[in-house]
């Protein structure tokens, strides 16, 4: 994953009606391990990683890099939202030079079904639109992950194409803060 680009990081915490998107802290380490070890969370993301491996590999302050937001509800991490540059070698691009910003998110299962993904991703996209005016954002998810496809559509992503990657059909969409004409 390439660097996000020239931006002041971390930004001030982003506050929504129910959530705070903030920089990762040491207190989030256990939740990071839970996210990546969860078979539910990782169903469409290559499967869970072994908890013992994660316990040894996850740093004291995990995810501390530009583009990683912890999704905090009532003082506790319930997930992450990330904005990274999409690797040029991967399929799915909307710019000839590739390197589009790509939105991803993972929430702990107990946070599912409450609209937190939509709320957190909306806040991250708003921040991105201010930091990188007019730049598109892409999102890729397995077609089989119908919940993620619905979130993408509710966020305003438009399906651009489908392709095979990681032995599964992928849904690839684009979002732009620039008003569409027509």
C-alpha positions as CSV (number, residue, x, y, z in Angstrom):
1,X,0.0,0.0,0.0
2,X,1.3,3.4,-1.0
3,X,1.3,6.4,1.2
4,X,-1.9,8.5,1.2
5,X,-0.1,11.7,0.2
6,X,0.8,15.1,1.6
7,X,-1.6,15.6,4.5
8,X,-1.4,16.6,8.1
9,X,-1.7,13.4,10.2
10,X,-3.3,12.7,12.5
11,X,-6.2,15.1,11.9
12,X,-8.2,16.3,14.9
13,X,-10.7,13.5,15.9
14,X,-13.7,13.4,13.6
15,X,-16.9,13.4,15.5
16,X,-20.3,12.1,14.2
17,X,-23.6,11.8,16.0
18,X,-22.5,8.6,17.8
19,X,-18.8,8.0,16.9
20,X,-15.3,9.5,17.1
21,X,-12.8,8.6,14.4
22,X,-9.4,9.1,15.9
23,X,-5.8,8.0,15.7
24,X,-5.0,4.5,17.1
25,X,-3.8,4.3,20.7
26,X,-2.1,1.6,22.8
27,X,-5.5,0.8,24.4
28,X,-6.8,-0.4,21.0
29,X,-4.3,-3.3,20.6
30,X,-6.7,-6.0,21.9
31,X,-9.5,-4.8,19.6
32,X,-7.1,-4.8,16.6
33,X,-6.2,-8.4,17.4
34,X,-9.9,-9.3,17.8
35,X,-10.6,-7.8,14.3
36,X,-7.9,-9.7,12.5
37,X,-8.5,-13.0,14.3
38,X,-12.3,-12.9,13.8
39,X,-13.6,-15.5,11.3
40,X,-16.8,-13.4,11.0
41,X,-15.0,-10.1,10.3
42,X,-12.5,-11.8,7.9
43,X,-15.1,-14.0,6.0
44,X,-14.6,-11.9,2.8
45,X,-11.0,-10.8,3.6
46,X,-9.0,-13.9,3.2
47,X,-10.0,-15.5,6.5
48,X,-8.9,-15.0,10.1
49,X,-5.3,-14.8,11.1
50,X,-4.1,-17.0,14.0
51,X,-4.6,-15.2,17.3
52,X,-1.2,-16.3,18.6
53,X,0.5,-15.0,15.5
54,X,-1.2,-11.6,15.9
55,X,-0.4,-11.4,19.6
56,X,3.3,-11.6,18.6
57,X,3.1,-9.3,15.6
58,X,0.7,-6.5,16.4
59,X,2.7,-3.5,17.8
60,X,1.9,-1.8,21.1
61,X,0.2,1.0,19.1
62,X,-1.3,-0.8,16.1
63,X,-2.2,0.9,12.8
64,X,-0.4,4.2,13.6
65,X,0.1,5.6,10.0
66,X,-1.7,8.1,7.8
67,X,-5.1,6.9,6.6
68,X,-6.0,4.7,9.6
69,X,-8.9,5.8,11.7
70,X,-10.1,4.0,14.8
71,X,-13.8,3.9,15.1
72,X,-14.6,4.7,18.7
73,X,-18.0,4.3,20.3
74,X,-18.5,5.4,23.9
75,X,-14.7,5.3,24.5
76,X,-13.9,1.9,23.0
77,X,-12.7,0.8,19.6
78,X,-15.4,-1.0,17.6
79,X,-13.5,-1.0,14.3
80,X,-11.3,0.8,11.8
81,X,-11.7,2.8,8.6
82,X,-8.7,3.1,6.3
83,X,-7.9,5.3,3.3
84,X,-4.9,3.9,1.3
85,X,-3.6,4.2,-2.2
86,X,-4.7,1.3,-4.4
87,X,-1.8,-0.7,-5.7
88,X,-1.3,-0.2,-9.5
89,X,-0.8,-4.0,-10.0
90,X,-4.3,-4.8,-8.8
91,X,-7.3,-4.7,-11.1
92,X,-9.8,-1.9,-10.8
93,X,-8.7,1.7,-11.5
94,X,-10.4,4.9,-12.5
95,X,-7.3,7.0,-13.2
96,X,-4.8,6.2,-16.0
97,X,-1.9,6.5,-13.5
98,X,-3.7,4.3,-10.9
99,X,-3.0,5.0,-7.2
100,X,-6.5,6.1,-6.3
101,X,-7.5,6.4,-2.7
102,X,-9.3,3.3,-1.5
103,X,-11.7,3.2,1.4
104,X,-11.8,0.0,3.6
105,X,-13.4,-0.7,6.9
106,X,-13.8,-3.5,9.4
107,X,-16.1,-3.5,12.5
108,X,-16.3,-6.0,15.3
109,X,-19.4,-8.2,14.9
110,X,-21.1,-6.8,18.0
111,X,-21.1,-3.4,16.2
112,X,-22.8,-4.7,13.0
113,X,-26.3,-3.8,11.9
114,X,-26.4,-0.4,13.7
115,X,-25.3,1.9,10.9
116,X,-21.9,2.5,12.3
117,X,-20.1,1.6,9.1
118,X,-22.1,4.1,7.1
119,X,-21.6,6.8,9.7
120,X,-17.9,6.2,10.1
121,X,-17.2,5.9,6.4
122,X,-19.2,9.0,5.7
123,X,-17.0,11.0,8.2
124,X,-13.8,9.6,6.7
125,X,-15.0,10.5,3.1
126,X,-15.8,14.0,4.3
127,X,-12.4,14.4,5.8
128,X,-10.8,13.0,2.6
129,X,-12.8,15.4,0.4
130,X,-11.5,18.4,2.4
131,X,-7.9,17.1,2.4
132,X,-7.9,16.1,-1.3
133,X,-10.5,18.2,-3.1
134,X,-12.0,16.6,-6.2
135,X,-10.0,13.3,-5.9
136,X,-12.0,10.1,-6.4
137,X,-12.1,7.3,-3.9
138,X,-12.6,3.7,-4.8
139,X,-14.0,0.7,-2.9
140,X,-13.7,-3.0,-3.7
141,X,-15.5,-5.8,-2.0
142,X,-16.6,-9.3,-2.8
143,X,-19.9,-9.4,-4.6
144,X,-20.9,-12.1,-2.1
145,X,-20.5,-9.5,0.7
146,X,-23.9,-8.0,0.1
147,X,-23.9,-6.0,3.3
148,X,-20.7,-4.2,2.2
149,X,-22.1,-3.6,-1.3
150,X,-25.2,-2.0,0.3
151,X,-23.0,0.2,2.5
152,X,-21.0,1.3,-0.6
153,X,-24.1,2.2,-2.5
154,X,-25.6,4.1,0.5
155,X,-22.3,6.1,0.7
156,X,-22.7,7.1,-3.0
157,X,-20.3,4.7,-4.6
158,X,-21.2,3.9,-8.2
159,X,-20.3,0.4,-9.5
160,X,-17.7,0.7,-12.3
161,X,-16.9,-2.9,-12.9
162,X,-16.7,-6.5,-11.6
163,X,-13.7,-8.7,-11.9
164,X,-12.2,-11.8,-10.5
165,X,-9.5,-11.4,-7.7
166,X,-8.6,-13.5,-4.7
167,X,-10.6,-16.4,-6.2
168,X,-13.9,-14.4,-5.9
169,X,-16.0,-12.0,-8.0
170,X,-15.3,-8.4,-6.8
171,X,-17.6,-5.3,-6.9
172,X,-15.6,-2.2,-7.7
173,X,-17.1,1.3,-7.2
174,X,-16.0,4.9,-7.3
175,X,-17.1,7.9,-5.2
176,X,-16.4,11.5,-5.9
177,X,-17.0,14.7,-4.0
178,X,-17.4,16.5,-7.2
179,X,-21.0,16.9,-8.2
180,X,-21.9,14.8,-11.2
181,X,-23.5,16.6,-14.2
182,X,-26.5,15.3,-16.0
